[in-house]
Amino acid sequence: MIEPSKITVEQWLNRWLTDYAKPHLRQSTWESYETVLRLHVIPTLGSIPLKKLQPADIQRLYASKLESGLSPTRVRYIHVVLHEAMSQARESGLLLQNPTEAAKPPRHPLEHHHHHH
């Protein structure tokens, strides 16, 4: 058992995938969650201690993924998966707040036509 204060983002995401996501998801969904975290989140954020993860880190991740050519839809998917994982970390008492809530994923391409005031 790792001391909660020492858990890294990578350790938490792996535990979340195994203990929380796997029992509730279809195999194909679980595999796409696992893939998106392994390919896109863990290389960038994995070594950060979970407790130290900031909205700015997540925002930078989204920006760099868009810059590297990932579609906004894909980056939004990263956001959805990460949000679920961080939400569970908060419920489990590992985080005081969910840092993804303050990060803004890219808007849907379709939303550009509508101006909300």
N, CA and C of each residue as an Amber inpcrd file, in Angstrom:
protein
   351
   0.8560000  -1.2010000   0.0000000   0.0000000   0.0000000   0.0000000
   0.8850000   1.2420000   0.0000000   0.6560000   2.1510000  -0.9110000
   1.4710000   3.3530000  -0.9840000   0.8670000   4.3980000  -0.0530000
   1.7210000   5.1460000   0.5860000   1.2550000   6.2400000   1.4220000
   0.4930000   7.2360000   0.5480000  -0.7150000   7.6180000   0.9370000
  -1.5320000   8.4810000   0.0820000  -0.8070000   9.7490000  -0.3730000
  -0.0170000  10.3410000   0.5020000   0.6410000  11.5970000   0.1270000
   1.7250000  11.3890000  -0.9230000   2.1380000  10.1320000  -1.1130000
   3.2360000   9.8460000  -2.0420000   2.7540000   9.3250000  -3.4030000
   1.4590000   9.1010000  -3.5080000   0.9300000   8.5260000  -4.7510000
   1.1520000   9.4920000  -5.9160000   1.6920000   8.9700000  -6.9990000
   1.8440000   9.8040000  -8.1940000   0.5850000   9.6820000  -9.0570000
   0.4720000  10.5840000 -10.0010000  -0.6500000  10.5430000 -10.9320000
  -0.7020000   9.1820000 -11.6300000   0.4660000   8.7010000 -12.0570000
   0.5050000   7.4040000 -12.7430000  -0.0070000   6.2750000 -11.8480000
   0.4380000   6.2560000 -10.6070000   0.0150000   5.1910000  -9.6900000
  -1.4940000   5.2450000  -9.4550000  -1.9930000   6.4530000  -9.2800000
  -3.4360000   6.5710000  -9.0640000  -4.2330000   6.1530000 -10.2970000
  -3.8110000   6.6070000 -11.4880000  -4.5580000   6.2650000 -12.7050000
  -4.5850000   4.7610000 -12.9170000  -3.4530000   4.1110000 -12.6680000
  -3.4060000   2.6490000 -12.8200000  -4.3260000   1.9650000 -11.8150000
  -4.3200000   2.4580000 -10.5920000  -5.1880000   1.8640000  -9.5720000
  -6.6520000   2.1170000  -9.9060000  -6.9370000   3.3350000 -10.3640000
  -8.3140000   3.6830000 -10.7270000  -8.8180000   2.7820000 -11.8640000
  -7.9670000   2.5920000 -12.8770000  -8.3470000   1.7270000 -14.0000000
  -8.6840000   0.3270000 -13.5180000  -7.8450000  -0.2100000 -12.6250000
  -8.0130000  -1.5850000 -12.1650000  -9.1590000  -1.7360000 -11.1810000
  -9.1870000  -0.8550000 -10.1670000 -10.1080000  -1.0560000  -9.0500000
 -11.4780000  -0.4390000  -9.2710000 -11.5370000   0.6730000 -10.0070000
 -12.8000000   1.3940000 -10.1460000 -13.4130000   1.2630000 -11.5340000
 -12.5820000   1.4600000 -12.5590000 -13.1300000   1.4730000 -13.9120000
 -13.4540000   0.0670000 -14.4210000 -12.5230000  -0.8490000 -14.2100000
 -12.6700000  -2.1790000 -14.8150000 -13.9710000  -2.8830000 -14.4340000
 -14.3750000  -2.8800000 -13.1590000 -15.5990000  -3.5940000 -12.7950000
 -16.8650000  -2.9820000 -13.4040000 -16.8040000  -1.7070000 -13.8250000
 -18.0200000  -1.0220000 -14.2490000 -18.1390000  -0.8370000 -15.7510000
 -17.0660000  -1.0530000 -16.4700000 -17.0700000  -0.7220000 -17.8890000
 -17.0500000  -1.9640000 -18.7640000 -17.6150000  -1.8320000 -19.9560000
 -17.4220000  -2.8870000 -20.9500000 -15.9370000  -2.9550000 -21.2760000
 -15.4730000  -4.1370000 -21.6610000 -14.0570000  -4.3370000 -21.9630000
 -13.5440000  -3.3250000 -22.9960000 -14.3310000  -3.0890000 -24.0540000
 -13.8690000  -2.1860000 -25.1130000 -13.7330000  -0.7500000 -24.6020000
 -14.6770000  -0.3390000 -23.7410000 -14.6100000   1.0020000 -23.1580000
 -13.3920000   1.1030000 -22.2580000 -13.2030000   0.0710000 -21.4340000
 -12.0770000   0.0700000 -20.5170000 -10.7640000   0.1810000 -21.2900000
 -10.6780000  -0.5410000 -22.3950000  -9.4480000  -0.5050000 -23.1820000
  -9.1890000   0.8860000 -23.7580000 -10.2490000   1.5710000 -24.1660000
 -10.0200000   2.9120000 -24.7070000  -9.6460000   3.8960000 -23.5910000
 -10.1910000   3.7140000 -22.3890000  -9.7730000   4.5220000 -21.2270000
  -8.2930000   4.2880000 -20.9480000  -7.9310000   3.0010000 -20.8840000
  -6.5530000   2.6320000 -20.5670000  -5.5960000   3.2200000 -21.5950000
  -5.9790000   3.1150000 -22.8710000  -5.1310000   3.6060000 -23.9470000
  -4.9310000   5.1160000 -23.8670000  -6.0230000   5.8420000 -23.6480000
  -5.9190000   7.2960000 -23.6380000  -5.0480000   7.7620000 -22.4580000
  -5.1590000   7.0970000 -21.3340000  -4.3380000   7.4730000 -20.1830000
  -2.8780000   7.0980000 -20.4120000  -2.6550000   5.8920000 -20.9170000
  -1.2810000   5.4230000 -21.1150000  -0.5540000   6.2350000 -22.1840000
  -1.2690000   6.5630000 -23.2790000  -0.6150000   7.2690000 -24.3810000
  -0.5020000   8.7700000 -24.1410000  -1.5500000   9.3530000 -23.5590000
  -1.6250000  10.8100000 -23.5720000  -1.4750000  11.4860000 -22.2160000
  -1.8060000  10.7820000 -21.1430000  -1.7700000  11.4520000 -19.8400000
  -0.5250000  11.0740000 -19.0480000  -0.2810000   9.7820000 -18.9250000
   0.8160000   9.3160000 -18.0750000   2.1930000   9.8240000 -18.5220000
   2.4950000   9.8590000 -19.8360000   3.8210000  10.3760000 -20.2220000
   4.0490000  11.8280000 -19.7780000   2.9790000  12.6350000 -19.7430000
   3.1250000  14.0500000 -19.4090000   2.9620000  14.3210000 -17.9160000
   1.9540000  13.7010000 -17.3020000   1.6050000  14.0420000 -15.9260000
   1.9170000  12.9410000 -14.9190000   2.3000000  11.7680000 -15.4190000
   2.3920000  10.5820000 -14.5660000   3.2760000  10.7000000 -13.3470000
   4.3910000  11.4320000 -13.4720000   5.3490000  11.4740000 -12.3710000
   5.0160000  12.5360000 -11.3180000   4.0080000  13.3640000 -11.5820000
   3.6120000  14.3820000 -10.6110000   2.9040000  13.7130000  -9.4260000
   3.2600000  14.0920000  -8.1970000   2.4820000  13.5710000  -7.0630000
   1.0150000  14.0030000  -7.2250000   0.1100000  13.0610000  -7.0320000
  -1.3050000  13.3290000  -7.2480000  -1.7680000  14.5990000  -6.5430000
  -1.3560000  14.7430000  -5.2850000  -1.7810000  15.8950000  -4.4920000
  -1.2910000  17.2250000  -5.0600000  -0.2360000  17.1610000  -5.8760000
   0.3480000  18.4020000  -6.3970000  -0.1700000  18.7590000  -7.7920000
  -1.0240000  17.8970000  -8.3420000  -1.5300000  18.1370000  -9.6910000
  -2.3940000  19.3940000  -9.7110000  -2.0520000  20.3290000 -10.5850000
  -2.7480000  21.6120000 -10.6620000  -3.5910000  21.6930000 -11.9380000
  -4.6690000  22.4890000 -11.8960000  -5.4210000  22.7290000 -13.1320000
  -4.5140000  23.1990000 -14.2710000  -3.5070000  24.0090000 -13.9530000
  -2.6020000  24.5080000 -14.9960000  -1.8400000  23.3730000 -15.6820000
  -1.4780000  22.3380000 -14.9270000  -0.7830000  21.1870000 -15.5260000
  -1.6870000  20.5160000 -16.5530000  -2.9560000  20.3810000 -16.1840000
  -3.9160000  19.7090000 -17.0470000  -4.2060000  20.5660000 -18.2830000
  -4.3230000  21.8660000 -18.0550000  -4.5430000  22.7850000 -19.1650000
  -3.3970000  22.7100000 -20.1680000  -2.1750000  22.6350000 -19.6490000
  -1.0010000  22.5530000 -20.5000000  -1.0060000  21.2410000 -21.2850000
  -1.4520000  20.1830000 -20.6410000  -1.5790000  18.8950000 -21.3290000
  -2.5330000  19.0220000 -22.5170000  -3.7100000  19.6090000 -22.3070000
  -4.6750000  19.7510000 -23.3940000  -4.0780000  20.5710000 -24.5340000
  -3.4320000  21.6890000 -24.1630000  -2.8570000  22.5810000 -25.1730000
  -1.7890000  21.8630000 -25.9900000  -0.9200000  21.1180000 -25.3070000
   0.1660000  20.4490000 -26.0320000  -0.3620000  19.3280000 -26.9170000
  -1.4350000  18.6690000 -26.4820000  -2.0180000  17.6070000 -27.3010000
  -2.6640000  18.1860000 -28.5640000  -3.3420000  19.3130000 -28.4110000
  -3.9370000  19.9650000 -29.5830000  -2.8360000  20.4030000 -30.5350000
  -1.7670000  20.9530000 -29.9560000  -0.6510000  21.4120000 -30.7730000
   0.0000000  20.2640000 -31.5360000   0.0600000  19.0950000 -30.8990000
   0.7030000  17.9590000 -31.5590000  -0.2290000  17.2960000 -32.5690000
  -1.4130000  17.8770000 -32.7820000  -2.2740000  17.3950000 -33.8530000
  -3.4330000  16.5180000 -33.4370000  -3.6320000  16.3450000 -32.1350000
  -4.7780000  15.5660000 -31.6780000  -6.0610000  16.3720000 -31.9260000
  -7.1400000  15.6850000 -32.2610000  -8.3820000  16.4060000 -32.5410000
  -9.0000000  16.9060000 -31.2360000  -9.7480000  18.0200000 -31.3180000
 -10.4450000  18.5140000 -30.1310000 -11.3340000  17.4500000 -29.4870000
 -11.9540000  16.6240000 -30.3190000 -12.8080000  15.5560000 -29.7940000
 -12.0100000  14.5910000 -28.9330000 -10.8120000  14.2520000 -29.3960000
  -9.9420000  13.3360000 -28.6620000  -9.4760000  13.9620000 -27.3510000
  -9.1450000  15.2510000 -27.4150000  -8.6790000  15.9340000 -26.2070000
  -9.8200000  16.0540000 -25.1930000 -11.0260000  16.2590000 -25.7020000
 -12.1850000  16.2520000 -24.8000000 -12.3680000  14.8940000 -24.1470000
 -12.0610000  13.8520000 -24.8940000 -12.1580000  12.4950000 -24.3450000
 -11.1340000  12.3070000 -23.2220000  -9.9210000  12.8080000 -23.4400000
  -8.9100000  12.7840000 -22.3780000  -9.4800000  13.4600000 -21.1300000
 -10.1310000  14.6080000 -21.3400000 -10.6970000  15.3660000 -20.2340000
 -11.7430000  14.5480000 -19.4770000 -12.6110000  13.8850000 -20.2240000
 -13.6820000  13.0920000 -19.6110000 -13.1000000  11.9760000 -18.7380000
 -12.1260000  11.2590000 -19.2860000 -11.5360000  10.1360000 -18.5630000
 -10.7790000  10.6400000 -17.3350000  -9.9890000  11.6780000 -17.5210000
  -9.2130000  12.2430000 -16.4200000 -10.1350000  12.7930000 -15.3380000
 -11.2280000  13.4010000 -15.7660000 -12.1870000  13.9550000 -14.8100000
 -12.7610000  12.8560000 -13.9280000 -13.0970000  11.7300000 -14.5410000
 -13.6390000  10.6140000 -13.7640000 -12.6150000  10.0920000 -12.7660000
 -11.3890000   9.9560000 -13.2240000 -10.3420000   9.4230000 -12.3580000
 -10.0650000  10.3560000 -11.1780000 -10.0510000  11.6580000 -11.4450000
  -9.7590000  12.6260000 -10.3920000 -10.9380000  12.7980000  -9.4470000
 -12.1300000  12.6500000  -9.9990000 -13.3250000  12.7090000  -9.1810000
 -13.3120000  11.5710000  -8.1580000 -12.8830000  10.3880000  -8.5980000
 -12.7880000   9.2460000  -7.6920000 -11.6810000   9.4630000  -6.6540000
 -10.5810000  10.0800000  -7.0750000  -9.4960000  10.3640000  -6.1290000
 -10.0020000  11.2830000  -5.0180000 -10.8520000  12.2300000  -5.3980000
 -11.4020000  13.1470000  -4.4040000 -12.3540000  12.4030000  -3.4610000
 -13.1970000  11.5730000  -4.0260000 -14.1100000  10.7840000  -3.1890000
 -13.3520000   9.8480000  -2.2670000 -12.2110000   9.3710000  -2.7390000
 -11.4070000   8.4430000  -1.9350000 -10.5540000   9.1760000  -0.9000000
 -10.6610000  10.5050000  -0.8770000  -9.9320000  11.2690000   0.1250000
  -8.4900000  11.5670000  -0.2260000  -8.1120000  11.3520000  -1.4900000
  -6.7230000  11.5970000  -1.8910000  -6.5190000  13.0220000  -2.3750000
  -7.6090000  13.6670000  -2.7810000  -7.5330000  15.0450000  -3.2700000
  -8.6080000  15.8630000  -2.5730000  -8.3130000  17.1400000  -2.3410000
  -9.3230000  18.0200000  -1.7680000 -10.2870000  18.5090000  -2.8340000
  -9.7600000  18.7030000  -4.0450000 -10.6520000  19.0860000  -5.1380000
 -10.1880000  18.4350000  -6.4240000 -11.0700000  18.4120000  -7.3790000
 -10.7800000  17.7920000  -8.6650000 -10.1500000  18.8430000  -9.5790000
  -8.8470000  18.7030000  -9.8700000  -8.1710000  19.7400000 -10.6560000
  -8.6730000  19.8330000 -12.0950000  -9.3400000  18.7950000 -12.5940000
  -9.8510000  18.8870000 -13.9670000 -11.0440000  19.8320000 -14.0520000
 -11.6970000  20.1010000 -12.9180000 -12.8750000  20.9610000 -12.9680000
 -12.5210000  22.3930000 -13.3340000 -11.3130000  22.8060000 -12.9890000
 -10.8850000  24.1710000 -13.2980000 -10.1430000  24.2530000 -14.6340000
  -9.8990000  23.1010000 -15.2600000  -9.2440000  23.1020000 -16.5710000
 -10.3220000  23.1310000 -17.6460000 -10.0400000  23.8200000 -18.7200000
 -11.0310000  23.9330000 -19.7920000 -10.6300000  23.0690000 -20.9760000
 -11.4070000  22.0370000 -21.2810000 -11.0980000  21.2520000 -22.4780000
 -11.4630000  22.0730000 -23.7130000 -10.9510000  21.6920000 -24.8750000
 -11.3180000  22.4310000 -26.0860000 -12.8200000  22.3400000 -26.3040000
 -13.3790000  23.4000000 -26.8540000 -14.8070000  23.3840000 -27.1360000
 -15.0650000  22.4470000 -28.2990000 -16.2930000  22.0240000 -28.3790000
 -16.6990000  21.1990000 -29.5040000 -16.6190000  22.0360000 -30.7750000
 -16.1000000  21.4900000 -31.8600000 -16.0020000  22.2730000 -33.0980000
 -17.3430000  22.9110000 -33.4670000 -18.4420000  22.1990000 -33.2010000
 -19.7610000  22.6970000 -33.5770000 -20.1680000  23.9270000 -32.7750000
 -19.6310000  24.0400000 -31.5730000 -20.0680000  25.1310000 -30.7100000
 -19.5830000  26.4900000 -31.1990000 -18.6270000  26.4950000 -32.1070000
 -18.0770000  27.7730000 -32.5500000 -19.1140000  28.6300000 -33.2620000
 -20.1570000  27.9850000 -33.7770000 -21.1490000  28.7490000 -34.5100000
 -22.1060000  29.5010000 -33.5880000 -22.2440000  29.0150000 -32.3730000
 -23.1840000  29.6320000 -31.4640000 -22.4300000  30.5110000 -30.4910000
 -22.8190000  31.7500000 -30.3780000 -22.1710000  32.6060000 -29.3980000
 -23.0600000  32.6940000 -28.1770000 -22.5360000  32.2110000 -27.0680000
 -23.2880000  32.3130000 -25.8250000 -22.8040000  33.5410000 -25.0890000
 -23.7270000  34.4130000 -24.7330000 -23.3370000  35.6010000 -23.9750000
 -23.8350000  35.4500000 -22.5490000
